[in-house]
């Protein structure tokens, strides 16, 4: 089962890219989830739903990583990558 399976069959919306790829990649790289300071899951979901600015990405020397995180964790769906764009991003294609 290849990467394409995950992207095309499990991640059907841009919202999925935020919640699955963006948050998972963030946690794998930095060792904690964005919004970890909010302990209660209901409070966390409410906080995320009310966001007006993109989450802050900690400093990293990998510019492709930073770019893909910023594009996956976009609040505005119009600016968020879709699965096809994500697969073509230099972070995943190199």
C-alpha positions as CSV (number, residue, x, y, z in Angstrom):
1,X,0.0,0.0,0.0
2,X,1.6,3.2,-1.1
3,X,1.5,6.8,0.0
4,X,-1.0,7.6,-2.7
5,X,-3.5,5.3,-1.0
6,X,-3.4,7.4,2.2
7,X,-3.7,10.7,0.4
8,X,-6.4,9.8,-2.1
9,X,-8.6,7.5,-0.2
10,X,-8.3,8.5,3.4
11,X,-7.6,12.2,3.1
12,X,-10.5,13.4,1.1
13,X,-10.7,17.0,2.3
14,X,-8.4,19.8,3.0
15,X,-9.6,19.6,6.6
16,X,-8.2,16.1,6.8
17,X,-4.8,17.5,5.7
18,X,-4.8,19.9,8.6
19,X,-5.8,17.4,11.2
20,X,-3.9,14.4,10.0
21,X,-0.9,15.3,8.0
22,X,-0.2,18.8,9.5
23,X,-0.7,17.8,13.1
24,X,1.0,14.4,12.8
25,X,4.0,15.8,11.0
26,X,4.3,18.6,13.5
27,X,4.3,16.2,16.4
28,X,6.8,13.8,14.7
29,X,9.2,16.7,14.2
30,X,8.8,18.8,17.4
31,X,7.8,16.1,19.8
32,X,4.5,17.7,20.8
33,X,1.3,18.6,19.2
34,X,0.3,22.1,18.3
35,X,-2.1,23.5,21.0
36,X,-0.7,21.0,23.5
37,X,-1.0,23.7,26.2
38,X,-4.8,23.1,26.1
39,X,-5.4,19.9,28.0
40,X,-9.2,19.3,27.6
41,X,-10.1,17.9,24.2
42,X,-13.4,19.8,24.0
43,X,-11.6,23.1,24.9
44,X,-8.9,22.3,22.3
45,X,-11.4,21.7,19.5
46,X,-13.3,24.9,20.4
47,X,-10.0,26.8,20.5
48,X,-9.0,25.5,17.0
49,X,-12.5,26.3,15.6
50,X,-12.1,29.9,16.7
51,X,-8.6,30.5,15.4
52,X,-8.1,33.6,13.4
53,X,-4.4,33.2,12.8
54,X,-2.3,30.2,11.6
55,X,-0.5,28.2,14.3
56,X,3.1,29.3,15.0
57,X,5.6,26.9,13.6
58,X,8.7,26.5,15.7
59,X,12.1,27.4,14.1
60,X,13.5,24.7,11.9
61,X,16.5,24.6,9.5
62,X,14.6,22.6,6.9
63,X,12.8,25.2,4.7
64,X,10.7,22.5,2.9
65,X,9.4,21.2,6.2
66,X,8.5,24.7,7.4
67,X,6.7,25.4,4.2
68,X,4.7,22.2,4.1
69,X,3.7,22.6,7.8
70,X,2.6,26.2,7.1
71,X,0.6,25.1,4.1
72,X,-1.0,22.1,5.9
73,X,-1.9,24.1,9.0
74,X,-3.5,27.0,7.2
75,X,-6.7,28.3,8.8
76,X,-8.0,29.5,5.5
77,X,-9.0,26.4,3.4
78,X,-8.5,28.3,0.2
79,X,-4.8,28.5,1.0
80,X,-4.4,25.0,2.3
81,X,-2.8,22.3,0.0
82,X,-4.9,19.5,-1.4
83,X,-3.6,16.0,-1.5
84,X,-2.3,16.2,-5.0
85,X,-0.4,19.4,-4.2
86,X,1.0,17.9,-1.0
87,X,2.3,14.9,-2.9
88,X,4.1,17.3,-5.3
89,X,5.6,19.4,-2.5
90,X,9.4,19.3,-2.4
91,X,9.3,18.0,1.2
92,X,7.6,14.8,0.0
93,X,8.9,14.6,-3.5
94,X,12.7,14.8,-2.8
